[in-house]
Amino acid sequence: MNPQVQVKGIREGLLVGLGEGTWDELHQALLDHIDRQLDFLKGGRLTLDVGDVILRATEMGQLSKEISDRGLTLWAVLSRSPVTERTAQAFGLATQIAKTRSEQITPTLDLVSKSDQNAVLVRRTLRSGHSVKYAGHVVVIGDVNPGAEIIATGDVIVWGRLRGMVHAGAEGDEQAVVCALDLSPTQLRIGSQVAITPKRRGKPQPELACVKSDQVVAETWNPRKEKL
């Protein structure tokens, strides 16, 4: 079996943990995972926990370049090996971080989770430039302003005005839904389907967007009747 790669949000960025295996196996599993999750990871700052694996200058340099080529930054390497620790320090990488906490909202609001059954609750308005990227469901209590974006593998629910960009079911799940008290996004995608935002007609009302007959449609959202 391939080594398991686990990614979670921490204060310093993203903590990537590797399972058991040889460095060749772990190295390939890490790159494969990054490539599969690139939409969520791109731009992230990585802290890599390699456990007992011994990495010398050649391996460290190659890894740092491969991560950089994918649009990420290798910021720290955690290891129980003194050799690996000295190698990381020679490359200017951190080898210690503050005690990790559970997934949290960072200033850029970039989050990643392993399980698509998880959900993140955002209790704030997302202003222009803010981005929430989450492997699971996203619930926002507040507005999503133009210039802000939400990308989720699951559903997106906004208890407020949705006027930014939203992509639900980002890994191809066209059963995902997008709900908002005022659904007026600059762009709305569910799975591979892209919606054309209609002109506002009358007073805003809660709406639910979903995929029907290979197109995104919006309907009146009644939480008492809908089963998400």
C-alpha positions as CSV (number, residue, x, y, z in Angstrom):
1,M,0.0,0.0,0.0
2,N,1.1,3.6,-0.7
3,P,2.2,5.6,2.4
4,Q,-0.6,7.8,3.8
5,V,-0.2,11.5,3.4
6,Q,-2.1,13.7,5.9
7,V,-2.4,17.5,5.5
8,K,-3.9,19.9,8.1
9,G,-4.0,23.6,8.7
10,I,-1.7,25.0,11.4
11,R,-0.7,28.6,12.4
12,E,2.4,28.5,10.2
13,G,0.6,27.2,7.1
14,L,0.1,23.5,6.2
15,L,1.5,20.6,8.2
16,V,2.1,17.5,6.0
17,G,2.6,14.2,7.7
18,L,4.0,11.1,6.0
19,G,3.3,7.5,6.9
20,E,5.8,4.6,7.1
21,G,8.0,3.6,4.1
22,T,11.2,4.2,2.3
23,W,12.0,7.8,1.2
24,D,11.4,6.8,-2.4
25,E,7.9,5.6,-1.5
26,L,7.2,8.6,0.7
27,H,8.6,11.1,-1.8
28,Q,6.4,9.8,-4.6
29,A,3.3,9.6,-2.4
30,L,3.9,13.2,-1.3
31,L,4.2,14.5,-4.9
32,D,1.2,12.5,-6.0
33,H,-0.9,13.9,-3.2
34,I,0.2,17.5,-4.0
35,D,-0.6,17.0,-7.7
36,R,-4.1,15.6,-6.8
37,Q,-4.9,18.5,-4.4
38,L,-3.0,21.3,-6.2
39,D,-6.1,23.5,-6.4
40,F,-6.3,23.5,-2.7
41,L,-2.6,23.5,-1.8
42,K,-1.2,25.9,-4.4
43,G,0.4,29.0,-2.7
44,G,0.6,27.2,0.6
45,R,3.6,27.2,3.0
46,L,4.4,23.6,3.9
47,T,5.8,22.1,7.1
48,L,6.9,18.5,6.3
49,D,7.1,15.9,9.0
50,V,9.4,13.1,7.7
51,G,9.7,11.2,11.0
52,D,12.9,9.0,11.1
53,V,13.7,9.4,7.4
54,I,17.3,10.6,6.7
55,L,17.5,13.3,4.1
56,R,20.8,14.6,2.8
57,A,21.5,17.6,0.7
58,T,20.7,16.0,-2.6
59,E,17.2,14.7,-1.5
60,M,16.4,18.0,0.3
61,G,17.4,20.2,-2.6
62,Q,15.4,18.1,-5.1
63,L,12.4,18.1,-2.8
64,S,12.5,21.8,-2.3
65,K,12.7,22.4,-6.0
66,E,9.8,20.0,-6.8
67,I,7.6,21.7,-4.2
68,S,8.5,25.2,-5.5
69,D,7.8,24.1,-9.1
70,R,4.2,23.3,-8.0
71,G,3.6,26.8,-6.6
72,L,4.2,25.9,-2.9
73,T,6.9,26.8,-0.4
74,L,8.8,24.3,1.7
75,W,9.1,26.3,5.0
76,A,10.0,23.7,7.6
77,V,11.1,20.1,7.9
78,L,10.4,18.2,11.2
79,S,12.4,15.1,11.8
80,R,13.7,12.8,14.6
81,S,16.9,12.3,12.6
82,P,19.8,14.7,13.6
83,V,21.2,14.3,10.0
84,T,17.9,15.4,8.4
85,E,17.6,18.3,10.9
86,R,21.1,19.6,10.1
87,T,20.4,19.3,6.4
88,A,17.2,21.3,6.7
89,Q,19.0,24.0,8.7
90,A,21.7,24.2,6.0
91,F,18.9,25.0,3.5
92,G,17.6,27.7,5.7
93,L,14.5,25.7,6.7
94,A,12.9,25.8,10.1
95,T,13.1,22.5,12.1
96,Q,10.7,23.4,14.9
97,I,7.2,24.9,15.1
98,A,4.9,26.0,17.8
99,K,2.6,23.3,19.2
100,T,0.1,22.5,16.6
101,R,-3.6,23.3,17.1
102,S,-6.7,22.0,15.4
103,E,-7.6,23.4,12.0
104,Q,-8.2,27.1,12.2
105,I,-8.9,30.2,10.1
106,T,-5.6,31.8,9.1
107,P,-5.4,35.4,7.8
108,T,-5.6,34.0,4.2
109,L,-8.3,31.5,5.2
110,D,-6.7,28.6,3.3
111,L,-7.6,25.3,4.9
112,V,-7.2,21.7,3.9
113,S,-8.6,18.6,5.5
114,K,-8.2,14.9,4.6
115,S,-11.8,13.9,5.0
116,D,-14.6,15.1,2.8
117,Q,-17.0,14.5,5.6
118,N,-15.6,17.4,7.6
119,A,-16.9,20.9,7.6
120,V,-15.5,24.3,8.5
121,L,-17.5,27.2,10.0
122,V,-16.4,30.7,9.1
123,R,-17.9,33.4,11.4
124,R,-17.0,36.5,9.5
125,T,-17.5,38.4,6.3
126,L,-15.1,37.4,3.5
127,R,-13.8,40.5,1.9
128,S,-12.1,41.0,-1.4
129,G,-8.9,38.9,-1.5
130,H,-10.0,36.4,1.1
131,S,-10.0,32.8,0.0
132,V,-11.4,29.7,1.7
133,K,-10.2,26.4,0.3
134,Y,-11.5,23.3,2.1
135,A,-11.8,19.6,1.4
136,G,-15.2,19.2,2.9
137,H,-18.3,21.5,3.4
138,V,-18.0,25.2,4.1
139,V,-20.5,27.2,6.1
140,V,-20.2,31.0,6.3
141,I,-22.1,33.1,8.8
142,G,-21.6,36.5,7.1
143,D,-21.3,37.9,3.6
144,V,-19.0,36.8,0.8
145,N,-18.0,40.1,-1.0
146,P,-17.0,40.5,-4.6
147,G,-13.3,39.5,-5.0
148,A,-13.6,36.8,-2.3
149,E,-13.7,33.1,-3.2
150,I,-14.8,29.8,-1.7
151,I,-13.6,26.4,-3.1
152,A,-15.0,23.3,-1.4
153,T,-15.2,19.6,-2.3
154,G,-18.6,19.5,-0.6
155,D,-21.5,21.9,-0.1
156,V,-21.3,25.7,0.5
157,I,-23.8,27.4,2.7
158,V,-23.7,31.2,3.2
159,W,-25.9,32.7,5.9
160,G,-25.6,36.1,4.3
161,R,-25.1,37.6,0.8
162,L,-23.0,35.6,-1.6
163,R,-21.5,38.0,-4.2
164,G,-18.0,36.5,-4.6
165,M,-16.9,33.4,-6.5
166,V,-17.9,29.9,-5.3
167,H,-17.0,26.4,-6.4
168,A,-18.8,23.6,-4.7
169,G,-18.0,19.9,-5.4
170,A,-14.6,21.0,-6.6
171,E,-13.4,17.5,-7.1
172,G,-16.2,16.6,-9.5
173,D,-19.1,16.1,-7.1
174,E,-22.2,17.3,-9.0
175,Q,-24.5,16.4,-6.1
176,A,-23.1,19.3,-4.1
177,V,-25.2,22.4,-3.5
178,V,-24.7,26.1,-2.9
179,C,-27.2,27.9,-0.6
180,A,-27.3,31.6,0.4
181,L,-29.8,34.1,1.8
182,D,-28.9,36.3,-1.2
183,L,-27.4,34.3,-4.1
184,S,-25.7,36.8,-6.4
185,P,-22.2,35.3,-7.1
186,T,-19.8,36.7,-9.6
187,Q,-19.2,33.1,-10.6
188,L,-20.8,29.8,-9.4
189,R,-19.5,26.3,-10.2
190,I,-20.7,22.9,-9.0
191,G,-18.5,20.1,-10.1
192,S,-17.6,20.8,-13.7
193,Q,-20.7,22.9,-14.4
194,V,-20.6,26.7,-14.5
195,A,-23.6,28.8,-13.9
196,I,-24.5,32.0,-15.6
197,T,-25.6,34.4,-12.9
198,P,-29.1,35.8,-13.9
199,K,-30.0,39.4,-13.3
200,R,-31.6,40.1,-10.0
201,R,-35.4,40.0,-10.2
202,G,-37.2,41.6,-7.3
203,K,-36.4,41.3,-3.6
204,P,-33.5,38.9,-2.7
205,Q,-34.6,35.6,-1.2
206,P,-32.9,32.5,0.1
207,E,-31.9,30.3,-2.9
208,L,-30.3,26.9,-3.4
209,A,-28.2,26.1,-6.5
210,C,-27.7,22.5,-7.7
211,V,-27.1,20.6,-10.9
212,K,-30.1,19.3,-12.8
213,S,-29.9,18.0,-16.4
214,D,-26.2,18.9,-16.7
215,Q,-26.8,22.6,-15.8
216,V,-26.7,24.7,-12.6
217,V,-30.2,25.9,-11.6
218,A,-31.3,28.0,-8.6
219,E,-34.4,27.4,-6.6
220,T,-36.1,28.9,-3.6
221,W,-34.3,27.6,-0.5
222,N,-36.5,26.3,2.2
223,P,-34.3,24.7,4.9
224,R,-37.3,23.0,6.4
225,K,-38.0,21.0,3.2
226,E,-34.5,20.6,1.7
227,K,-32.3,17.7,2.7
228,L,-28.7,18.7,1.9
